[in-house]
Amino acid sequence: MSLLMERCPAEVTAARLTGLDTYTPLGPSANYTLPTEPEVVRAALELCAAQTAAGS
């Protein structure tokens, strides 16, 4: 993220999406604590909508 922010010619809007506040287990159990693909997509769409609403 730092490199992206430093090298982009325009302002970059970013947000953090984290997993649950717990250790991340190995294997398939990680799917219960890490963000899922639908959660990532939802967060990205919300970020885009906020930018659109702000007029940026």
Secondary structure, 3 states (H helix, E strand, C coil): CHHHHHHCCCCCCCCCCCCCCCCCCCHHHHHHCCCCHHHHHHHHHHHHHHHHHHCC
